[in-house]
Amino acid sequence: MGLRPARIYRNMDEKRPYTRRAIKVHKKNFIKGVPGMKLKLFEMGTKKKYDVCLSLYVKNNVNIRHNALEAARVASNSYMKKKTNFFFLKVVVFPHHILREHAQAAIAQADRFYQGMAHPFGKPKSTAARVHKTTPVIKLYVDKSYLEDAKTALKRAGMKLPASTRISVETVSPVV
């Protein structure tokens, strides 16, 4: 079965994130069967002092799945590698929140499966990062000469996310 659309999971409710549940005071019961995430690299590029820091923010509070974060990272990293070798890209958020899905039969004669299933709990299927609009999703450090290329790279990364995004540009002051 393929991935469900991002609109199902992108709205972030104000409940606490579903990461693990505690049974007793001294023991913690971790959720079993959580699938691994696709996002493996969080930092890439050359670590050095750069002139400009660009940050990608979402405009609303949103859940971003791990595969969308990986797609955004790949899109911005590949574009910047074509333009220059001197940049540093960092994915700031981490997908802790576990998404659940109740498997439903999607065939025509499956009416009897839906009886007594008004509010099913579901099994762990994926992970997501709970991102607030004040938290940067991706940070990109470049020199001033590559500022426009960095903006384009972050714009391409924003297209992979399930929410509208904005880019902020900050000058990095050297430490004296």
C-alpha positions in Angstrom: 0.0 0.0 0.0 1.4 3.4 -0.9 1.7 6.6 1.2 -1.4 8.4 2.2 -1.6 12.1 1.2 0.2 14.7 3.3 -3.1 16.6 4.0 -4.1 13.7 6.4 -1.2 14.3 8.7 -0.1 17.9 8.3 -2.5 19.6 10.7 -0.9 19.7 14.1 -3.2 19.5 17.1 -2.3 20.9 20.5 -2.0 17.5 22.2 1.4 16.3 23.3 3.4 14.4 20.7 3.0 10.6 20.5 6.5 9.4 21.2 6.3 6.9 24.0 4.1 6.2 27.0 5.0 5.7 30.6 3.3 2.8 32.5 4.9 3.2 35.9 7.0 5.8 37.6 10.3 3.9 37.2 9.6 2.0 33.9 9.0 3.4 30.5 7.2 1.4 27.8 8.5 2.4 24.4 6.3 2.1 21.3 7.2 -1.0 19.4 7.2 -1.4 15.6 8.0 2.1 14.5 9.4 2.0 10.9 12.7 3.6 10.3 13.0 7.1 8.8 14.5 8.0 5.4 16.3 11.1 6.7 19.8 9.9 7.5 22.0 13.0 7.0 21.2 16.2 8.9 24.4 18.2 8.1 26.2 18.3 4.7 28.7 20.6 3.0 31.8 22.3 4.1 32.0 23.6 7.7 33.7 27.0 7.7 32.8 30.6 8.4 30.3 32.0 5.9 28.9 35.5 5.3 25.1 34.7 5.1 22.7 32.3 6.8 19.4 31.6 5.1 16.6 29.9 7.1 13.5 28.2 5.7 10.4 28.6 7.9 6.9 27.3 7.6 4.0 29.9 7.8 1.8 27.7 10.0 2.3 25.1 12.7 2.5 21.8 10.8 3.6 18.1 10.9 6.3 17.3 8.3 6.8 13.7 7.6 10.3 12.2 7.3 10.1 11.5 3.6 9.2 15.2 2.9 12.2 16.3 4.9 14.4 14.0 3.0 13.0 15.2 -0.3 13.6 18.9 0.7 17.1 18.1 1.8 18.0 16.3 -1.5 16.4 19.1 -3.6 18.4 21.9 -2.0 21.6 19.9 -1.6 21.7 18.8 -5.3 21.0 22.4 -6.5 23.7 23.9 -4.4 26.2 21.2 -5.5 25.7 22.2 -9.1 26.4 25.8 -8.3 29.2 25.6 -5.7 31.1 23.3 -3.4 31.3 25.8 -0.6 28.1 25.7 1.4 26.8 24.2 4.6 23.2 22.8 4.9 21.6 21.7 8.1 18.2 20.1 8.7 17.2 21.5 12.1 14.1 19.6 13.0 14.0 15.9 13.9 10.9 13.6 13.3 10.0 12.3 16.8 6.2 12.2 16.4 4.9 8.8 15.5 2.0 8.7 13.0 -0.6 5.9 13.3 -2.8 4.5 10.6 -5.8 2.2 10.8 -5.6 -0.2 7.8 -8.9 -0.3 6.0 -10.1 -2.6 3.3 -10.5 -0.6 0.1 -12.6 -3.1 -1.9 -16.2 -2.9 -2.9 -17.5 -5.8 -0.7 -15.8 -4.7 2.5 -18.8 -3.2 4.3 -18.7 -5.7 7.1 -15.2 -4.5 8.2 -16.4 -1.1 9.2 -18.8 -2.2 11.9 -17.6 -1.2 15.4 -14.6 0.8 14.1 -15.8 4.3 14.8 -12.6 5.5 16.5 -9.8 3.0 15.8 -6.4 3.6 17.4 -4.1 2.4 14.6 -0.6 1.0 14.2 2.6 3.0 13.9 3.3 3.7 10.2 5.6 6.7 9.9 7.3 9.5 11.8 6.9 13.3 11.5 8.5 16.4 12.9 6.2 18.8 14.7 7.3 22.2 13.4 6.1 25.6 14.8 6.2 28.7 12.6 9.0 30.2 14.7 11.3 27.2 14.3 13.6 27.0 11.2 13.3 23.7 9.2 16.5 24.1 7.1 19.5 26.4 7.5 21.8 27.1 4.7 25.2 28.9 5.1 26.8 30.5 2.0 29.1 33.3 1.0 27.5 36.6 -0.3 28.3 35.8 -4.0 26.0 32.7 -3.9 23.0 34.4 -2.1 20.6 34.1 -5.1 21.5 30.5 -5.7 20.9 29.7 -2.0 17.5 31.4 -2.2 16.6 29.2 -5.2 17.8 26.1 -3.4 15.6 26.8 -0.3 12.6 27.7 -2.6 13.0 24.3 -4.2 13.2 22.7 -0.8 10.0 24.5 0.3 8.1 23.1 -2.6 8.6 19.6 -1.1 7.0 20.5 2.2 3.3 20.2 3.0 2.9 23.9 4.0 3.7 27.3 2.6 7.1 28.5 3.5 9.2 31.7 3.8 12.9 32.4 3.6 14.8 34.7 6.0 18.3 36.0 5.3 20.7 36.9 8.1 24.2 38.2 7.9 26.6 36.2 10.1 28.9 38.5 12.1 32.4 37.2 12.6 33.4 36.4 16.2 36.1 38.7 17.4 
